[in-house]
Amino acid sequence: MNNEDDNIPSQSAELADQGQGHTPDEISEPAPASRDQGYSAAGEVGLIKSRRSFTQNIWRGLKTAPPTALFGLTVITTYAIFAVFAPLLAPYGEAEIFPMSYAPWSDEFMFGTDQLGRDVLSRLIYGARNTVGIAFVTTMFAFTIGGGLGITAAINNSNWLDNLLSRSVDVLMAIPGLIFALILLSMFGATTLNLIIIIAVLDSTRVFRIARAVSLNVVVMDYVEAARLRGEKLPWILYREILPNIMPPLVAEFGLRFCFVFLTIAALSFLGVGIQPPTADWGSMVRETAGLIQFAEYDFTAAMTPMLPAAAIALLTVAVNFVVDWFLHKSSGLKD
């Protein structure tokens, strides 16, 4: 037995010299002939797969996306382009006034003018920047407040803090959000900053509930307990163990919250306490041109003018929901 064991290293050296063995520096990818001859453990270990880049992962996901998700991504991308490049794409200024009010659709004014003589198309384009941009900032602020407090309530060991935050959220959620926003905006003034803060605080209650729920499901896992036993600090556990496992539902909730915030801002602007003139906003544009609907019998295109900002609101809402549904399906791990 000892003689056979002593011969093993010499046999391996001979095989390496003949090109039949593998040393750690030589293992890269099995030769084509080894694939044809059958399974090789050394070949499987030596087969190195390169990690896909971020761009490759995006392209791979887009190729498998359903038509509804592609439609939603196309609409969102188009809105983003109009929002970023509004001054370059709009034919006239946001508040530029022309002598003729309620001008009909023409080559000069594609969608006519409003009651003050402002170009409707230009205000639609600028409205994408104002309405969508303010809604996005408000949603980010709401997630910063609600998500941070929700995760803190879940990972904190003191029950009194969890009970205090949860009961405070219950009180805010018991009050109708739109009515509460109307009251607060009437008290503190309908400025853009007040609009963002008030809607973000009211909407953060919904974010708090879902952030706390998904965090409670993660903090009881064995790998979180193992990290605590290793002596890891709380910030490390939060960013390395908890956040990566709660991001999919939070990202999906971000899309839904954005839709609700977007519709809330449009509703407040329609009621006159949202984004204030002369800033272009789709909700206020519907209110300002709503009187043209009664002239549909005489000029159908004029009656369609208030439908344009309303259609822009509805289209973006549907597009975001399509993308959120696709993301939820992908993050769930279910196969078609």
C-alpha positions in Angstrom: 0.0 0.0 0.0 2.8 2.4 0.8 4.5 1.7 -2.5 1.3 2.5 -4.4 0.8 5.8 -2.5 4.4 6.8 -3.2 3.8 6.3 -6.9 0.8 8.7 -7.1 2.8 12.0 -7.2 5.2 10.7 -9.8 2.2 9.5 -12.0 0.6 12.9 -11.7 3.9 14.6 -12.7 4.2 12.3 -15.7 0.6 13.1 -16.8 1.3 16.9 -16.4 4.4 16.5 -18.5 2.4 14.7 -21.2 -0.3 17.4 -21.2 -2.9 15.0 -19.7 -2.9 16.4 -16.2 -3.8 19.9 -14.9 -2.1 22.1 -12.5 -3.9 25.1 -10.8 -2.2 27.6 -13.2 -3.2 25.6 -16.3 -6.9 25.1 -15.5 -8.9 27.5 -17.7 -11.5 25.8 -19.9 -11.8 22.2 -21.0 -10.6 21.3 -24.4 -13.3 20.6 -27.1 -12.3 16.9 -27.1 -13.1 16.5 -23.4 -16.6 17.7 -24.0 -17.2 15.0 -26.6 -15.7 12.3 -24.4 -18.2 12.9 -21.6 -18.3 14.5 -18.1 -15.1 15.7 -16.6 -14.9 17.0 -13.0 -11.7 18.8 -13.7 -13.2 20.4 -16.7 -16.3 21.6 -14.8 -14.1 23.2 -12.1 -11.9 24.8 -14.7 -14.8 26.3 -16.7 -14.8 29.9 -15.7 -18.0 31.9 -16.4 -17.7 35.6 -16.8 -20.2 37.7 -14.8 -22.6 39.6 -16.9 -22.3 43.4 -16.9 -25.0 45.7 -15.8 -25.8 46.6 -19.5 -26.0 42.9 -20.4 -28.4 42.2 -17.5 -30.7 45.1 -18.6 -30.7 43.9 -22.2 -31.4 40.3 -21.2 -34.3 41.5 -19.0 -35.8 43.6 -21.8 -35.7 40.7 -24.3 -37.8 38.6 -21.9 -40.2 41.5 -20.9 -43.8 41.2 -21.9 -45.4 43.7 -24.4 -47.2 45.5 -21.6 -43.9 46.2 -19.7 -42.2 47.3 -22.9 -45.1 49.7 -23.6 -44.8 51.0 -20.0 -41.1 51.5 -20.3 -41.5 53.3 -23.6 -44.1 55.7 -22.2 -42.0 56.4 -19.0 -38.9 57.0 -21.1 -40.8 59.4 -23.4 -42.1 61.4 -20.5 -38.6 61.5 -19.0 -37.2 62.9 -22.2 -39.9 65.6 -22.4 -39.4 66.5 -18.8 -35.6 66.9 -19.1 -35.5 68.6 -22.4 -38.7 70.7 -22.1 -37.1 74.1 -22.9 -35.7 72.6 -26.1 -38.8 70.7 -27.2 -41.5 73.2 -26.4 -42.3 75.6 -29.3 -43.1 78.5 -26.9 -42.4 79.5 -23.3 -44.2 78.1 -20.4 -46.0 81.3 -19.5 -45.7 83.1 -22.8 -49.0 84.9 -23.6 -50.3 85.5 -27.1 -53.1 88.0 -28.1 -55.7 85.4 -29.0 -57.2 83.3 -26.2 -58.9 80.0 -26.9 -57.3 79.9 -30.4 -58.3 76.9 -32.4 -55.9 74.1 -33.4 -53.7 75.3 -36.2 -50.2 75.1 -37.6 -49.1 77.9 -35.3 -50.7 76.5 -32.2 -51.0 72.7 -32.6 -53.5 72.3 -29.7 -54.7 75.9 -29.5 -54.4 78.3 -26.6 -56.0 78.5 -23.2 -58.1 81.3 -21.6 -55.0 83.6 -21.3 -53.6 82.9 -24.7 -50.9 80.5 -23.7 -49.9 77.6 -26.0 -51.4 74.4 -24.8 -48.7 72.1 -26.3 -45.9 74.1 -24.6 -47.7 73.9 -21.3 -48.2 70.1 -21.8 -44.5 69.6 -22.3 -43.6 71.8 -19.3 -46.3 70.1 -17.3 -44.3 66.8 -17.7 -41.4 68.4 -15.9 -43.4 70.0 -13.2 -46.1 67.4 -12.4 -43.9 64.3 -12.8 -40.8 65.9 -11.2 -42.6 67.1 -8.1 -44.4 63.8 -7.8 -41.0 61.9 -8.0 -39.4 64.2 -5.4 -42.4 63.8 -3.1 -42.3 60.0 -3.4 -38.6 59.9 -2.6 -39.2 62.1 0.4 -42.1 59.9 1.6 -39.9 56.7 1.2 -37.1 58.3 3.1 -39.4 59.1 6.1 -41.7 56.1 6.0 -39.0 53.5 5.0 -36.5 54.7 7.6 -39.0 54.8 10.4 -40.5 51.4 9.4 -37.1 49.6 9.3 -36.1 51.3 12.6 -39.3 50.1 14.3 -38.7 46.5 13.0 -35.0 46.1 14.0 -35.3 48.1 17.3 -35.3 45.9 20.4 -37.6 48.3 22.4 -41.3 47.7 22.0 -42.2 51.2 23.2 -40.7 52.8 20.1 -42.5 50.3 17.8 -45.8 51.0 19.5 -45.3 54.7 19.5 -44.5 54.9 15.8 -47.3 52.4 14.8 -50.0 54.1 16.8 -49.0 57.5 15.4 -49.2 56.1 11.9 -52.6 54.7 12.7 -53.9 58.1 13.8 -52.7 59.7 10.5 -54.1 57.0 8.4 -57.5 57.3 10.1 -57.9 60.8 8.5 -58.8 61.0 4.8 -55.6 62.0 3.0 -57.1 64.4 0.4 -59.2 66.3 3.0 -56.3 66.5 5.4 -54.0 67.8 2.6 -56.6 70.4 1.7 -56.8 71.6 5.3 -53.0 71.8 5.8 -52.4 73.5 2.4 -55.1 76.1 3.3 -53.5 76.7 6.7 -49.8 76.9 5.6 -50.2 78.1 2.0 -50.2 76.3 -1.3 -46.5 76.6 -2.1 -44.5 73.9 -3.9 -42.4 73.3 -0.8 -45.5 72.9 1.4 -47.1 70.7 -1.2 -44.1 68.3 -1.2 -43.7 68.2 2.6 -47.4 67.7 3.4 -48.1 65.0 0.8 -44.8 63.2 1.6 -45.6 63.1 5.3 -49.2 61.8 4.7 -48.0 59.3 2.2 -45.1 58.0 4.3 -47.7 56.3 6.6 -48.4 53.7 3.9 -44.7 53.3 3.3 -44.1 52.8 7.0 -46.5 49.9 7.1 -45.0 47.9 4.3 -41.4 48.7 5.3 -42.1 47.5 8.8 -43.9 44.4 7.7 -41.2 43.2 5.2 -38.4 44.1 7.7 -40.0 42.0 10.5 -40.0 39.0 8.2 -36.3 39.4 7.6 -34.9 40.3 11.0 -36.0 36.9 12.4 -34.0 35.0 9.8 -31.0 32.8 10.8 -28.5 34.8 8.8 -29.4 38.0 10.6 -29.1 36.3 14.0 -25.7 34.8 12.9 -24.5 38.3 12.0 -25.5 39.6 15.4 -23.7 36.7 17.1 -20.6 37.5 15.0 -20.6 40.9 16.6 -21.6 42.9 13.5 -22.8 46.4 14.1 -26.4 47.4 13.4 -25.6 49.6 10.4 -23.7 46.7 8.8 -26.6 44.3 9.4 -29.0 46.9 8.0 -27.1 47.5 4.7 -25.7 44.0 4.1 -28.4 41.7 5.4 -31.8 43.5 5.6 -31.9 46.0 2.8 -30.9 43.7 0.0 -33.7 41.3 1.0 -36.5 43.9 1.3 -35.7 46.0 -1.8 -38.0 44.1 -4.4 -41.2 44.8 -2.5 -40.1 48.4 -1.7 -39.2 49.1 -5.3 -42.6 47.8 -6.4 -44.3 49.9 -3.7 -42.3 52.9 -4.9 -44.0 52.6 -8.3 -47.4 52.4 -6.8 -46.8 55.2 -4.4 -45.6 57.4 -7.2 -48.9 56.8 -9.0 -50.9 57.8 -6.0 -48.8 60.9 -5.3 -49.0 61.9 -8.9 -52.8 61.6 -8.9 -53.0 63.4 -5.6 -51.0 66.4 -6.9 -53.1 66.5 -10.0 -56.3 66.4 -8.0 -55.1 69.2 -5.7 -54.1 71.3 -8.7 -57.5 70.7 -10.2 -59.0 72.0 -7.0 -56.8 75.1 -7.0 -54.5 74.3 -4.0 -51.8 72.3 -5.8 -49.1 73.7 -8.1 -49.9 77.3 -8.6 -49.9 79.4 -11.8 -48.1 80.4 -13.9 -46.3 77.0 -13.4 -47.7 74.5 -15.9 -49.5 71.6 -14.3 -51.7 69.0 -15.9 -54.3 69.1 -13.1 -54.7 72.8 -13.3 -54.8 72.6 -17.2 -57.8 70.4 -17.0 -59.6 72.9 -14.8 -58.6 75.9 -16.9 -59.8 74.4 -20.2 -62.8 72.4 -18.9 -65.3 74.9 -20.1 -64.4 74.1 -23.7 -66.2 70.7 -23.4 -69.6 72.4 -23.8 -68.6 73.6 -27.3 -68.1 70.1 -28.6 -71.2 70.5 -30.9 -69.5 73.4 -32.7 -65.8 72.6 -32.5 -64.8 69.0 -31.6 -61.1 69.8 -31.5 -61.7 72.6 -28.9 -63.6 70.1 -26.7 -60.7 67.7 -26.9 -58.3 70.3 -25.4 -59.0 69.5 -21.7 -58.8 65.8 -22.6 -55.1 66.1 -23.5 -53.7 66.7 -20.0 -56.2 64.2 -18.6 -55.0 61.6 -21.1 -51.4 62.4 -20.2 -52.2 61.7 -16.5 -54.0 58.4 -17.3 -51.3 57.2 -19.7 -48.5 57.6 -17.2 -50.5 55.9 -14.5 -51.2 52.9 -16.6 -47.6 52.7 -17.9 -46.1 52.8 -14.3 -48.5 50.0 -13.2 -47.5 47.9 -16.2 -43.8 48.2 -15.2 -44.6 47.5 -11.5 -46.5 44.4 -12.4 -43.6 43.1 -14.5 -41.1 43.9 -11.7 -43.2 42.1 -9.1 -43.4 39.0 -11.4 -39.6 39.0 -11.9 -38.8 39.5 -8.3 -41.2 36.8 -7.2 -39.2 34.1 -9.0 -42.2 32.7 -10.8 -41.8 31.3 -14.3 -44.3 31.8 -17.1 
